């Protein structure tokens, strides 16, 4: 294999490994009933916002309802212990700052209210 092909292959592998989860712009405010869970009361409530944000940014890695069966194979969030801690502040820090090995930072994507809503949603995923 030529040096150019080896370098191209290496760069492609690095891009896949470093890509982490898909990070997009924050979603628009949910419409009434759009992406609403059964327990949510109204659009714009923290429960709805957390679910909408999770579906927008997290399902690719963590799977539907955080079951760990996403296309990018992030860990399940339906467990009693997380690698970096399961308190609200530790989960908030993981979302905000990211973690080594694949969890990207979302500090540039979500504001404080959205971060709190997403944290609350993730905290409620344990069966």
C-alpha positions in Angstrom: 0.0 0.0 0.0 1.4 3.4 -0.9 2.2 6.0 1.7 -0.6 8.3 0.3 -3.2 5.6 0.6 -2.0 4.8 4.1 -2.2 8.4 5.2 -5.6 8.8 3.6 -6.8 5.7 5.4 -5.4 6.9 8.7 -7.0 10.3 8.4 -10.4 8.8 7.5 -10.1 6.5 10.6 -9.2 9.4 12.8 -12.1 11.5 11.5 -14.5 8.7 12.4 -13.0 8.2 15.9 -13.0 11.9 16.7 -16.3 12.8 15.3 -18.3 11.9 18.4 -22.0 12.5 18.3 -23.6 14.8 15.8 -23.7 18.3 17.0 -26.2 20.7 15.4 -27.8 24.0 16.1 -30.3 24.0 18.9 -33.8 22.9 17.8 -36.6 25.4 17.4 -39.1 25.6 20.2 -41.4 22.5 20.1 -44.9 22.9 18.6 -47.8 21.7 20.7 -47.6 17.9 20.7 -44.4 17.7 18.7 -42.0 15.1 20.2 -43.9 15.3 23.4 -43.6 12.4 25.9 -46.6 10.9 27.6 -45.8 12.7 30.9 -45.2 16.1 29.5 -47.9 18.7 30.2 -47.3 21.3 27.5 -44.8 22.4 24.9 -42.0 24.5 26.3 -42.0 22.7 29.7 -38.6 21.3 30.8 -39.8 17.7 30.3 -40.7 18.4 26.7 -37.5 20.5 26.1 -35.4 17.7 27.5 -36.9 15.0 25.4 -36.8 17.2 22.2 -33.1 18.0 22.9 -32.3 14.4 23.6 -33.9 13.3 20.4 -32.1 15.9 18.5 -28.6 15.5 19.9 -28.3 12.3 21.8 -30.2 9.4 20.2 -27.5 8.9 17.5 -25.1 7.7 20.1 -27.2 6.7 23.1 -30.2 5.3 21.3 -33.9 5.7 21.8 -34.7 6.5 25.5 -30.9 6.1 26.2 -30.8 2.4 25.7 -27.3 2.4 24.3 -28.4 1.2 20.9 -27.6 4.2 18.8 -25.9 4.1 15.4 -22.7 5.4 17.0 -22.8 3.0 20.0 -22.7 5.4 22.9 -23.2 3.8 26.4 -26.6 3.1 27.8 -28.0 5.8 30.0 -30.5 3.3 31.5 -28.1 2.1 34.2 -27.7 3.0 37.9 -24.1 4.2 37.6 -22.3 6.2 35.0 -18.5 6.2 34.4 -18.2 9.9 35.3 -20.9 9.9 38.0 -24.7 10.0 38.1 -25.5 13.1 40.2 -27.2 16.0 38.4 -24.1 18.1 38.5 -21.9 15.3 37.1 -24.4 14.6 34.3 -24.7 18.3 33.6 -20.8 18.5 33.4 -20.6 15.6 31.0 -23.2 17.2 28.7 -21.7 20.7 28.9 -18.0 19.8 28.8 -17.9 16.4 27.1 -15.8 13.5 28.1 -12.7 11.8 26.7 -13.3 9.0 24.2 -16.3 10.3 22.3 -18.7 12.4 24.3 -18.5 15.9 22.7 -19.1 19.1 24.5 -22.5 20.7 24.0 -21.7 24.0 25.8 -21.8 25.9 22.5 -25.1 24.3 21.4 -27.4 24.6 24.4 -28.1 27.4 26.8 -28.4 27.0 30.6 -32.1 26.3 30.6 -31.7 23.7 27.9 -28.8 22.1 29.7 -30.9 21.8 32.8 -33.8 20.3 30.9 -31.5 17.8 29.1 -29.9 16.9 32.4 -33.2 16.3 34.1 -34.3 14.1 31.1 -31.2 12.0 31.2 -31.5 11.6 35.0 -35.0 10.2 34.5 -33.9 7.5 32.1 -33.0 4.9 34.7 -35.6 2.1 34.6 
